[in-house]
Structures are given as C-alpha cells and as structure tokens.
Amino acid sequence: MPRLGIFPRLIISYVITFALFMVVSIYEISQLHNLNTASYYILEIHNRIEDYNKKLTDSLLSQMRYERKFIILKDETIHEQFLLSMNEFNRYLSEIKFIAETSRMKDLLLKIEDYHNQYQSFVDEEVEFMRVDQPYSQDLYREQKERTVDGIMEELRKLKAYSQEDTYDKIKNLSKAGADAYKVAMAMAIIALFGGIVISLFITRSITKPLSAIVDKTREIANGVFKEDLNLSSPPEIKKVTEAFNSMCNKLKIVDKMKSDFFATMSHELRTPLTSIKEGTSLLLEGVGGEIAERQKRLLTIIDEESHRLIDLVNSVLDLSKMEAGMMVFNYANTDITLLINKAVKEIEPLALAKGIVFKVELFNKLPAIKMDRERILQVLRNLIGNAIKFTPNGGEVRVTAREIEGNLEVLVQDTGPGIPKENLVTIFEKFQQVPLPVSYQMKGTGLGLTIVKYIVTAHGGKVWAKSEQQHGSTFTFLLPVCSS
C-alpha cells in the first residue's frame, strides 16, 4: 500500500478535524431545533387551553344569564340568545377536546360535557313546562341547574390547574433534556477538540519528525560527518530527500577522502624537498658554500623562515589527515599536566620577554595525574599559548590557569589581545578558518592549529571552546576528564 504524501496527510487532517466539528455543530443545531419546537408546542397548547377555558367559562356564564332572564321575562328572543351561547359552548368544547393530549384532560372534558348536557336537559324541561303552562317546582330545577353549573365550573378549574401543572412538568422535563443535550454537546465538543488535536499532532509529527532527522543529518554533514545512515521511508517526498541525502553523503565521502588523500600525498611529497631546501639554506647561511653578501644573507634568511613555515604547514596537514582518517595513534599514560604547562611556557617565554608580555601561571591545589598522550597535549598547550603570545600586543598579559573542577581538569589560556568577533567563536575551530583582525594584528598562520587542538582534545574525551570580547582579549578553555583513558 503506497504511503501518503505530505499534502494528502495535511488534507486528511483538515478534513477529519472539520468533520468532527461539523458533527458537533449539526448535533447542537438539531438539539436546539428540537428544544425550540418542543417549547413552542408546549406554550402554544397551554395558551390555547387557557384561552378555551376562559371562553367556556364566559360562555357558561352567558347561558346562565340568558336562562334566568328568559325564566323571568319569557321572551323567545332571550331564549334564542341562550341557544347561541349553548352552541358556542359546545363548539369550544369540541375544539378543546381536539387538542387535548392526556387521558386526564380528556376525562375532565368528558365530565364537563356530561354536566353541560345535564344543564341543557334541565333548562329544556323547564322551558317546556313554561311553554305549556304546566306547574313545576322552580326551586328544584334551580337547585339542579346550579349543581350542574357548579360541577362545570369545578371541572374547568381542575382543567386549568391540570393544564398549568402539565405545562410546568413538560417545561421541567424540557429543561432537563436541554441540560442533558448541553452535556452531550459539550462532551462531543471536547472529544472533537482533543480528537482534532491528537490527529493534527499525529499528522504534524509524522512530517516534522523526519524533517528534524534531516536537519540533524545536515548538521552532521556541516561538521564533516558523511555517514549514509539516513533511513526515512515516509512520507514519500521525505523518502526521496533521504535517498538524495544518502547519495550526497556518499559522494561527499568520496570527495573528502580524495581531498584527504591528495593533501596527505602532497604533504608527504613536499616535506622531503622542503626539508632539503631548509637544510641547504641553513648551510649557506653558515658559510659552508663560501662567503655571502649581506643582501644575500637577508634573502636566505627569508627563504629559511618561509621554508620553516611551509614545513609546519605540511606537518599540520599530515597530522590533520591522519586524524580525519582515524589513523592517528595516541599513546596514553598517566601524566601530570603541570609539567607540560611549565615546559610549554618555558619554550615560549623568550618570545614573551621580547614583546614585554607578562606571563602568569596559576595552578590551583595539587592537580591529579590523568591518562593522556603527553606529546599531543603538549602540542595543544604550545598552540594555545603560542596564539595568545602572538596576538597579545607589547606590554600585554597572558595568563595560564589549571584546576580540577567537577571531575574534570580545566585549563584556561587568557590574553589581552584584540579579541574575537562573536560570529567567529565557533568557526575558528574549523579548517583553514582565521579571524579577521586589524592590520596591526595580522600574522601568517596555517588556519589548522585550532582544528588540530579540537581533534586532540576530543580524542581525549574532552571539549574545547573560546570566549571573547572585542578589545578585551580572549579566553580559550579545554576540559579533560580525570578518568580519561
């Protein structure tokens, strides 16, 4: 099954997140619609029942008034008004029975209907007696009519009370349903939110993780490590970049080896003739070939100095080539670094005296002897102290400090030279990198000394760095672990 690319992954992430929130939104909208519909229905039914209850009451009272007037006045017009009110009551009763929902409400309406039929029956009988002018007990009929009217009014009051109670219960249930819907909606929203975050993080991580690996690999390449060990198979775009990176590492490794081989070969081939030139120049300066003029001596001195500088460069290139190829042999032995510091200082002290530089050596307590390659660490000290002397102006100060700190041997070389720009504090340890300095401080160098220092210190399990502030000198520090082997 083909792996998804970066763009499809992002689209899937957006679609899933959007779908989750759409589900939550649709659910909330549907619940709100249901709640609104239920609320409207409850209030509408309640209001209609209240309205019909009032109309039935008014209609019944109208019937009573017309019925009593007719009994007194015996006017047929009044009787017709009574019949209209009665028909109106029956119509309202039919309409309210149509919207009645519960059996309790229907029972109450049936009782009202029964009472009203009885009332109509008593009125019709009394009217009939009056029309045929037949004697009857008016008190008996009045009592019966009042009883039925009271029954109707009581049932109407019960209907009203029941309607209000039923409406209250429904609103209460509706409120509970709304609260439940709110909880469900909130739970769904939280699930959708976290689901969207988790999915987004998963998709993003599947993209950023290989990119981070590529960034780390790029740093390795920048530091001269060309291992073809980048293995990323997803997403497909990253896989292509991985293949290109590994191919590039392979080619860079080949080029780097060719370069190292070239430098090693050239350095080896150059060292013999350069040594011969230097020895020959020295013999000429000593007068072995006969007397030489003062001008010729000056020229030979320049040739001798430049030959010496070229031999140092060739030796540095050879050492660096061996280190990069892993062929440099280190001879570790328990050594007191105090002896090495004193030796390096004594060798360079004449140059310091010539420039009027104050030399200070501070050794804290008794320093432990640790396993190190004596000659290589001495090379580190010569390089760092030599640079400090070289770049410190006449009358300046160079301080060498050594102490044990947190299980490490720390050595600091401080000077009062021009300082190093902040952007160059890291690059000065790279090959052929030299700090841009004012013309008065510019001196010839190979640009390999600090690179070799870093290789040697790192090979001993330590680390080296520089701190500096322009116009306030520089401090070079290296650490060697006391348990170094």
N, C-alpha and C positions, 0 to 999 in steps of 0.2 A: 504494500500500500504506500503510495507516494506521500512524503511528508509535506505538510502545508508550509507555504512561504510566509514571509513577514506580513505582506499586505493582507492575504486571506485570514491570517491569525488576528490581525487588528480588526478586520471587518467582522469576524465571528464574535470577538469580544464585545464590539459595539452593539451588534445585533442581539446577543444574549442579554446584555445589560438593558438595552432598550425594551426587549420583550418582557423581562422581569418587571420593569416599572410600568409597562403598558398593562400587564395582567393586574397589578395592584391598582392602577388607575381605573381600569374597567370595573373591577370588583367594587371599588369605592363608589363609582358613579352609579352602578346598578343598585347598591345598597341605599344610596341617597335617594334614588328614584323610588325604590320600594317604600322607604320611610315617608317620603313626601306623599306618595299615593295613599298609603295607609292613613296618614294624618289627615289628609283631605277627606278621605272616605268617612273616617270616624266623626270628624267635625261636621261634615255635610249631613250624615244620618242623624246625628244628635240634634243639630239645628232644625232639621225638618220635623223630627218627632216633637221637639219643644214647640215648634210652630203649630203643628197639628193638635197638640194637646191644648194649646191656648184656643185654637179655633173651635175644637169640640166643646170646651168649657163655655165659650161665648155663645156658641150655637145652642147649647142646652139651656143656658140662662134665657136666651131669646124665646125658646119654646115655652118655658115656664111663664114668662111674662105674657106672651100671646094667649097661652092656655087660660090663665087666670082672668085676663081681660074678657076673653070670649065667654067664660062662665058667668061673668058679671053682666056684660052687655049683650051677649048672644048675637053678636054681629058676625055674619058669614065672612066678611072681608078680613076680619081679625083671624078667623079660623083658617083662611087661606094663607095668611102670613105664618101661622103656626105650622101649616103643612110644608111651606117653603123652608122654614128653619129646620124642620124634621128631615126633609130630603137633603138639605145641606149637611146636617149632622151625619147622615148615612153615607153621603159621598166622602166626607172627610174620614170617616171610619174605614171605608173601603180602601182609601189611599194609604192610610197609615198601616193597615193590615198588609198591604202590598210590600211595604219597605221593612216590615218587622222581620228581624233576623233570628231571634232566640225563641225557644218554646215558651219561656216565661213571659215574654212580651206578648206572644200570640194568645196565651191563656188569659192575660189581663184584658186584651182587646175582646176576646170572646165573652168574658163576663160583662164588659161594658155594653157589648151588643145585646146580651140577654137582658140586662137591666133596662136598656133603652127600649127593647121590644115590649117588655112588661109595661113600661111607662106609656108607650104608644097605645097598648091594649087598654089600659085603664082610661086613658083620655078618650079613645074611640067609644068605649062603653058609656062613659059619662055623657059624651056628645049625643049618642043615640038616645039615651034616656031623656035628654033635654029636648031633642027634636020631636019625640013622640009624646012629650009632656007627661012622662011617666015618673012617679015619685021614686027616689032612691036616697041612699044615705050619703050625703055630701061629705060628712066628716070621715066616713070610712074610705071613700075614694081619695080624699085629700091626704089622708094618712098613708094610703098605699102609694100614691104618686110621690109624696115626699120621701118615703122609704126608698123607692127605686131611684129617685134623683140623688139622694144621699149615697146610695150604692155606686151610681155612676161617678159622682164626684170623688168618692173614696178610691175607686179604681183608677181614675185619672191621676189622682195624687200619687198612688202607688206606681203608675206607669211613668210619671215624671221622675219620681225618686229612683226607680229602677233604671231608667234611661241615663240619669246622671251617674249612678253607681257603675253601670255597664261602661259608660264612656270613660269614667275615671280609671277603671280596671284596664280597659284597652289602651288608654294613653300610658298607663303604668307599664303594661307589657311592651308597648311600643318603645318606651324609654329604655327598658331593659334590652330589648332587641337592638336598639340603636347603640347602647353601650357595648353589647356583645359584638356588634358589627364593627364598632370602633376598635375594640381589642384585636379582632381578627385582622382588620385592615392594618393596624399598627404592627402586628406580628408579621404579616405578609410584607409590609414595607421594610421592616428590619431585616427579614430573611432576604428580600430582594436586594437591599443595600449591601449587606455582607456578602451575599452571593455575587453581586456585581463586582465588589471589591476583590473578593477571592479570585474570581475569573480573570479580572483585569491584572491582578498581581501575577497570577499564573502565566498569563499570556505575555505580560511585560517581562517577567523573569526569564521566560523561555527565549526572549530576544536579547535582554541585557546581559544574561549570564555568558553566552558565547562572545558577545561584544567585549565584555570585561576580560575574557580569556585572550581575545585578540589584542586588547590594549596591553595586557601583561606581556604577551609574546612580543609586541612591538618594543616594549621597554627592554626586554632581553636582547632583541636584535640591536637596539641602540647601544647596549652595553657590550656588544660583540659576541653574544651567545647565539649561535646559529643552529640550534637543535631542531630537527624535523619531527617534533613530537606533538604538534598541534592536531588534536583529533576532535573535530566538531562535525556532527552529521546533520544537525538540524538547527535552524531552518535551511532549506536548500540554498538560499543566497549565501548564508554563512558558510555552508559546506564548500561552495565554490571559492569563497575568500580563503578558507582554510587550505584548500588544495593549492591556491596561488601562493599563500604564505609559506607552505612547506617547500614548494618548488623554489621560491625565492631564497629560503634558508639554505637549501641545497646548493644553489648557485653561489650565494654569498660565502658559504663554507668553502666551496672550491676556490673562489676568488681570493678569500682570506688566506687559504693555505698556499695558493700560488704566490701571494704577496709575501707571506712569511718565508716561504722557500726562497723567493727572489732576494729578500733582504738578507737572509742567512747566508745564501750563496755569495751575494755581492760583498757582504761584510767580511766573510771569510777570505774571499779572493782579494779584497782591498787591504786587509790587515797586514799581509806579508810585505807588499811593496811599500806601504806607508811606513812600516817599521824600518824598512831598508832606507827610505828617504830620510827619516828622522835620525837614524844612526849615522848616515852619511853626512848629514848637515852638522851633527854634533862633532864628528871628526874634523870637518872643515873648520868649524869654529875653534877647535882645539889647536889648529895649525898643522895637522898631520899632512895636509896637501901642500904646505908651504905658506909663506906669509900672505895675508889678505888685507885689503884696504879697509878703512873704517866704514866706508859706504857699503862694501860687500858684506862686512860683518853685520851691519844693520839688516840687510836683505836676508842673510842666512838666519838671523835671529827670528825674523818674521816667519820664514819658512819653517823653522823649528817649532815655533809656537802653534802655527796653523796645522802642522803635521801632528802635534800632540793633541790638538783639539779634534782632528779627524779620527785619530786612533781612539780617543774617548768615545766619539760618536759611534764608531764601528763596534766597539766593545759593548756599548749600551744597546745597540740594535741587536747584537748577537744574544745578549742576556735576555732582552725582551722577547726575541723569537723563541728562545728555549722555554721561557716562562709560559708563553702563549701556547706552545706545543706540548706543555706538560713534561718537558724533558729536563727541567732544572732540578738538580739534586740538592737537597738541603741536608746538612749534617748537624743534627740536633745534639746538644749536650748541655748539661747544667752550667749556666754562665751567670756571673754577677755583672749586671748591666752597668754598674758604677765604673768598672774597669774600662768598658767600651766607651762610656761617655768621656772619661778622663783622657783616653787615647785619642778620640776624635777631636777633643778640644785642644790637646797639645799639638796635634798635627796642623790645626788651622790657626792656632794662636799667633804665629808670626804675621799672618795676613791681617789679623785684627789689630795687632800692635802698629802695623804700618799705617792703618787707617785711623788710629787713635780711638778704636772702639773698646768700650768697657765690656769685659767678659765676666758674667756671673753664673756660677753653677750652684744650684740648691738641691741637695739630696736629703729628703725627709726620712728620718729614722734609719734603721738598717733595712735595706732593700733585699728581698728574697732572691736567691738564685733560681732561675727558671730555665726550662729547656728551650734552646734557640740555636739557630745557625749563627755562630759568632761573626763570621765574615759578612754575612748578609745584613745582619742588624747593624754592624759597624758601617756598612755601605749606606744604610738608611740614615744613620746619625751624621755621617760625612755629608750626605746630600742636603739634609735639612739645615744643619749648622752652616754648611758652606753657602747655601742660598741666603741664610739670614745675614751672614757677613757680607756677601756680595751686594745685597740690596739695602744695607744699612749705611746711611751717609757717614762721613768722617765725624768722629766725636759722638757717635750714637752708642747704643747699648744693645747687647744680645744676652738673653737670659736662658739658661737650660735648667729645667726643673724635672725631677723624677720623684715619684712617690707611689705607694701602694694604696689603691682605692677600690673598695668593694670587690675584692678578689682579682683585681687587675693591676698590672704595672703600667702607670701612666707617665709618659714622657712628653714635656712641652718644650717647644723652642720658640721663644718670643724675640721679636726685633722691633726697632723703632724706624723702620723704613717707610716707604710711601704708601703702603697698604695695598690691598687687592680689591678691585670693584666687586660688589656683591654678586653680580651676574657671572663672575668668573671663579667663584669659590669652589664650585663643583667641577667645572670643565678643566681646571688646572691639573687634575689628576688623569686626564685623557692624553693619548699620544699626540705629540707634536703641538701641544697647546701651550702658548706662552701668554702671560698677562701683558696687555698694552700699558706701557709705562711712559712717563715723561722722558724726553730725550736724554736728560742728565742721568737717568737710571738705566737706560737701555744697555744691555750687555749680551754678549754672544752666549748662546746655550743650545742644547740639542732638543729641548722640549720633551725629553724622555725620562728625566731624573725622577720627577714626582710619580710618573706612571710606574716605574720600577719600584719606588718606595711603596706604592699601594699594593703591588703584586706580592712583595716580600712580606709586608705586614699581614695581608690577608692570608697568605700561605701559612703564617704562624697562628692563625685563628683570631687575629686581632682586627682592628679597624683604624683608619686614619682620616682626619678631617682638618679643615682650616677655618679660622675665624679672623676677621679683619675689619678695620675701619679706616677708610682712606685718610692719609696724612697722620694716622695714629699707629701705624705698624701692623704686623700680622702675628698670629699665633698658630703654629702647626702642632697638632696633638696626635699621638698614636698610643693605642692601648694594646697590651699583650696579656693574655690570660695567664695567671700564675700557674695554673695546672696545665699549661700548654705542653704538648708532646710532639 
